[in-house]
Amino acid sequence: MRRWLPLADDFATENVAVQEKDPRSMLSLYRRLIELRRASPALSVGAYRQDYVDDDLFIYSRESGAGRVIVALNFAHAERQLPPGVGAERRQVLSTYLDAGQPGVLRSDEGVLLE
């Protein structure tokens, strides 16, 4: 059998068939992000507004009509609190950890979408 590219050493455990069965896989995260973007005008065509930036946090929002989604990214390798007035009271729609997490807290290297 002729192959275009060599297979990775972990091809038996890191592949689409395996990731489709894992609700916390990278494939699941990408599919959920695509689903949210298609369902939310704020994420697909909404206006961009930068809400907060420091050395570790980058927080911005996307708005369209009455819809607003806040994207909060923690680039630190440690937990960070969301700044007051920047979405801590909002409902979490998605986390890169693919779980609920703690309201108002970003874990290390986490990104969240808030409504």
C-alpha positions in Angstrom: 0.0 0.0 0.0 1.4 3.4 -1.0 1.0 6.3 1.4 1.4 10.0 0.8 2.7 10.8 4.2 4.1 8.6 7.0 1.7 7.7 9.8 2.4 9.2 13.3 3.6 6.7 15.9 0.4 7.2 17.9 -2.0 6.8 14.9 -3.9 3.9 16.7 -4.9 6.1 19.6 -5.0 9.6 18.1 -7.4 9.5 15.2 -10.9 10.6 14.3 -12.6 7.3 15.2 -11.2 7.5 18.7 -11.9 11.3 19.1 -15.5 10.9 17.9 -16.2 8.7 21.0 -14.5 11.1 23.4 -16.8 14.1 24.4 -13.7 15.9 25.7 -11.5 15.5 22.6 -10.1 18.3 20.4 -12.5 17.1 17.6 -15.5 17.6 20.0 -14.3 21.1 20.9 -13.9 22.1 17.2 -17.4 20.7 16.4 -19.0 22.5 19.3 -17.2 25.8 18.3 -18.4 25.4 14.7 -22.0 24.7 15.9 -22.0 27.8 18.1 -20.7 30.0 15.3 -23.3 28.8 12.9 -26.1 29.4 15.5 -25.0 32.8 16.8 -25.1 35.9 14.6 -22.9 37.6 17.2 -20.1 35.0 16.5 -20.5 34.9 12.8 -21.1 38.5 11.8 -21.1 40.5 15.0 -19.1 43.6 15.7 -15.9 43.1 17.7 -15.1 45.0 20.9 -12.0 44.6 23.0 -13.1 44.5 26.7 -10.0 43.8 28.7 -6.3 43.0 28.2 -3.4 42.4 30.5 -0.3 40.2 30.5 -2.4 37.0 30.9 -6.0 37.8 29.9 -7.5 38.8 26.6 -11.3 39.4 26.7 -13.4 40.6 23.9 -17.0 40.5 22.9 -19.0 40.1 19.7 -22.4 41.7 19.3 -25.1 41.5 16.7 -28.6 42.9 17.4 -29.6 41.8 20.9 -27.0 39.0 21.0 -23.7 39.4 22.7 -21.0 36.7 23.3 -17.9 37.4 25.5 -14.8 35.4 24.7 -12.3 35.2 27.6 -8.9 33.7 27.1 -6.4 33.0 29.9 -2.8 32.6 28.5 -1.4 32.1 32.0 -0.4 28.7 33.2 -2.3 29.5 36.4 -5.9 30.2 37.4 -7.1 33.8 36.9 -10.3 35.6 38.1 -12.4 37.4 35.5 -12.1 41.1 36.2 -15.2 42.8 37.8 -17.8 43.9 35.2 -16.3 41.8 32.4 -18.7 38.9 32.2 -18.3 37.1 35.5 -22.1 37.2 36.0 -22.8 35.7 32.5 -23.6 32.1 31.7 -20.8 30.0 30.3 -21.6 28.5 27.0 -18.4 26.6 26.3 -15.0 26.0 27.8 -11.9 24.6 26.1 -11.9 22.2 29.0 -15.3 21.0 27.8 -16.9 21.1 31.2 -18.8 23.7 33.4 -15.9 25.1 35.4 -16.3 27.6 38.2 -18.2 30.9 37.4 -15.9 33.9 37.2 -12.7 31.8 37.1 -10.5 30.9 34.2 -8.3 27.9 34.7 -4.8 27.7 33.3 -4.7 28.1 29.5 -8.5 28.1 29.3 -10.8 29.9 26.9 -14.5 30.4 27.6 -17.5 31.7 25.7 -20.1 33.6 27.9 -23.6 34.7 27.1 
